[in-house]
Amino acid sequence: MSPRRSAAEARHTKDSILTTALDIASLDGLEGVTIGRLATELAMSKSGVLNHFSTKQTLQLAAVHRVIADFQERVIQPAMRLPEGVQRLLALCDNWFDYLADTGLPGGCLLTAAAAEFDGREGEVHDAVLKSWRSWRSFLRAELLRAQLDIDVDQAVFEIVAFGPGLNQALQLHGDHAAIRHAKRAVRRTLGQPDTV
């Protein structure tokens, strides 16, 4: 019984480290996450943190992957229960904007902030952030093609993807929660759909 309890405690500690890292990263960027800062925040030794995440980069990548998993669970999976077409596409966008309004992190969407933080850098964290955004763009494009709307698909992808960071800035910098409705209306105009928001 003792080894199981130790394994469970180790998982709990690792999860606590990652949760704290996400909170810090959402406010101060992924570069603001350091082993020393986490050790201080969690009243642990640096070696204790390093036992779970061997490097700062490993921790940053774990944070990115945790946010991607949360995004898939909260944005993509609920929409995929709907039949393909405009209804699913609108649900994806609405879910995304609702997610941006309430990510569960104190500083808003980590992937949106990381895109700006790492856009001019190289390395594995940059590549992970880039991959996540490319995947989202490709996913939206595929759903647009399935919807068979009489629109320029590439233009629509560009506009929809741009609405997210715009909304995130409106929410985080300006505290403008009315921007959620504006973003949802903007998507409907891009898709040539009635403004029912």
C-alpha positions in Angstrom: 0.0 0.0 0.0 2.8 2.4 0.8 4.3 2.6 -2.8 0.8 3.4 -4.2 0.3 6.1 -1.7 3.8 7.5 -2.6 2.9 7.4 -6.4 -0.3 9.2 -5.7 1.4 11.8 -3.7 4.0 12.3 -6.4 1.3 12.8 -9.0 -0.4 15.3 -6.7 2.8 17.2 -6.2 3.6 17.2 -10.0 0.0 18.4 -10.7 0.4 21.2 -8.1 3.7 22.3 -9.7 2.1 22.4 -13.1 -1.0 24.2 -11.9 1.1 26.9 -10.2 3.3 27.2 -13.3 0.1 27.8 -15.4 -1.0 30.5 -13.1 2.4 32.2 -13.3 2.7 31.8 -17.0 -0.8 33.2 -17.7 0.2 36.4 -15.9 4.0 36.7 -16.6 4.5 34.6 -19.7 6.1 31.2 -20.0 9.5 32.8 -19.5 8.3 34.0 -16.1 8.1 30.4 -15.0 11.4 29.4 -13.2 12.3 26.5 -11.0 13.3 28.9 -8.2 10.0 30.8 -8.3 8.0 27.6 -8.3 10.0 26.3 -5.4 9.3 29.5 -3.4 5.6 29.6 -4.3 5.1 25.9 -3.3 7.5 25.9 -0.3 9.6 23.2 -2.0 13.3 22.8 -2.7 14.5 23.4 -6.2 15.6 19.8 -6.4 12.1 18.8 -5.4 10.7 20.7 -8.4 13.4 19.3 -10.6 12.5 15.8 -9.6 9.2 16.2 -11.4 10.3 18.5 -14.3 13.9 18.2 -15.2 14.3 21.6 -16.9 12.4 24.8 -17.2 11.7 23.9 -20.9 10.1 20.6 -19.8 7.9 22.5 -17.5 7.0 25.1 -20.2 6.1 22.3 -22.7 4.0 20.5 -20.0 2.1 23.8 -19.5 1.5 24.2 -23.2 0.2 20.6 -23.5 -2.0 21.0 -20.5 -3.7 24.1 -22.0 -4.1 22.3 -25.4 -5.8 19.4 -23.7 -8.1 21.8 -21.8 -8.9 23.6 -25.1 -9.8 20.4 -26.8 -12.1 19.3 -23.9 -13.9 22.6 -23.5 -14.0 24.0 -27.1 -13.7 21.2 -29.6 -15.3 18.1 -28.0 -18.7 19.7 -27.2 -18.9 21.1 -30.8 -18.1 17.8 -32.4 -21.3 16.3 -30.9 -23.2 18.4 -33.4 -23.7 17.5 -37.0 -21.1 18.9 -39.4 -22.0 22.2 -41.1 -22.7 25.7 -40.0 -24.1 24.8 -36.6 -20.9 22.9 -35.6 -18.7 25.7 -37.0 -20.6 28.4 -35.0 -20.4 26.2 -31.9 -16.7 25.9 -32.3 -16.2 29.6 -32.6 -18.7 30.4 -29.8 -17.0 27.8 -27.5 -13.6 29.4 -28.3 -14.8 32.9 -27.4 -16.5 31.7 -24.2 -13.3 29.8 -23.3 -11.2 33.0 -23.8 -13.6 34.8 -21.5 -13.1 32.1 -18.8 -9.9 30.0 -19.2 -9.7 29.3 -15.5 -6.3 31.1 -15.5 -5.8 34.5 -13.8 -4.2 36.0 -16.9 -6.4 34.6 -19.6 -5.5 32.4 -22.6 -2.0 31.1 -22.2 -1.7 30.0 -25.9 -2.8 33.4 -27.1 -0.2 35.1 -24.9 2.5 32.5 -25.8 1.9 33.1 -29.5 3.1 36.7 -29.0 5.8 35.8 -26.5 7.4 33.2 -28.7 6.7 34.4 -32.2 10.2 35.7 -32.7 12.0 32.8 -30.9 13.3 29.4 -31.8 13.2 26.1 -29.9 10.8 23.4 -28.7 8.4 25.7 -26.9 8.0 28.0 -30.0 7.4 24.8 -32.1 4.8 23.5 -29.7 2.9 26.8 -29.7 3.2 27.1 -33.4 1.9 23.5 -33.9 -1.1 24.2 -31.7 -2.1 27.3 -33.7 -1.5 25.6 -37.0 -3.6 22.7 -35.9 -6.4 25.0 -34.9 -6.3 26.8 -38.2 -6.3 23.5 -40.1 -9.2 22.3 -38.1 -11.2 25.4 -38.7 -10.4 25.2 -42.4 -11.6 21.6 -42.6 -14.8 22.5 -40.8 -15.4 25.4 -43.2 -14.9 23.1 -46.2 -17.4 20.6 -44.7 -19.9 23.4 -44.2 -19.9 24.1 -48.0 -20.6 27.8 -47.6 -20.3 30.2 -50.6 -17.4 32.1 -49.1 -13.6 32.4 -49.6 -12.5 29.7 -47.1 -8.9 31.0 -46.7 -10.1 34.5 -46.0 -12.7 33.2 -43.5 -10.0 31.2 -41.7 -7.8 34.3 -41.5 -10.6 36.4 -40.1 -11.9 33.9 -37.6 -8.4 33.2 -36.2 -7.8 36.9 -35.9 -10.9 37.4 -33.9 -9.6 35.3 -31.0 -6.5 37.3 -30.1 -8.5 40.5 -30.7 -11.1 39.3 -28.2 -8.4 38.2 -25.7 -6.9 41.6 -25.8 -10.3 43.3 -25.3 -10.9 41.1 -22.3 -7.5 41.2 -20.7 -6.3 44.7 -21.5 -9.5 46.6 -21.6 -11.8 44.5 -19.4 -14.4 44.7 -22.2 -16.8 41.7 -21.8 -19.2 43.1 -24.4 -16.4 42.1 -26.9 -17.5 38.5 -26.6 -20.8 39.4 -28.3 -18.9 41.4 -30.9 -16.6 38.5 -31.7 -19.6 36.1 -32.1 -21.3 38.6 -34.4 -18.1 39.1 -36.4 -17.9 35.3 -37.1 -21.5 35.2 -38.3 -20.8 38.1 -40.7 -17.7 36.4 -42.0 -19.7 33.2 -42.6 -22.6 35.1 -44.1 -25.0 33.9 -41.4 -27.8 35.8 -39.6 -26.7 37.8 -36.6 -28.6 36.0 -33.9 -26.3 36.8 -31.0 
